[in-house]
Amino acid sequence: MRKTLAILAALAVLPAGVAFADDDCRVPMVDWQPREAVSRLAADKGWIVRRIKIDDGCYEVDGHDAAGRAIEAKIHPGTLQVIDLEYEEDDHGGDRGRVPAGR
């Protein structure tokens, strides 16, 4: 019983986002930026866009960065903030890397 109370007390002091973090975007469609804004964001970053789709309620951009590396970027639909950026494996067996948001 004490162990259960200690765990519940620890969870109570954690911010809700930490305890139940996920990578889904929960934004009403009325608050979404248009796809054209996502295209402009990508162009400003030097990305060549192959496809823009919606995944888990977020925009997802597949394409290449300015250096020609294949990327997959998850974009917040309301703020256009880059939530996640992954470098995809290249044709030569290169490593797949992930860049934390904000870098």
Buried (B, 14 or more C-beta within 10 A) or exposed (E): EEEEEEEEEEEEEEEEEEEEEEEEBEBEEEEBBEBEBBBEBBEEBEBEBEEBEEEEBBBBBBBBBEEEBBBBBBBBBBEBEBBBBBBBEEEEEEEEEEEEBEE
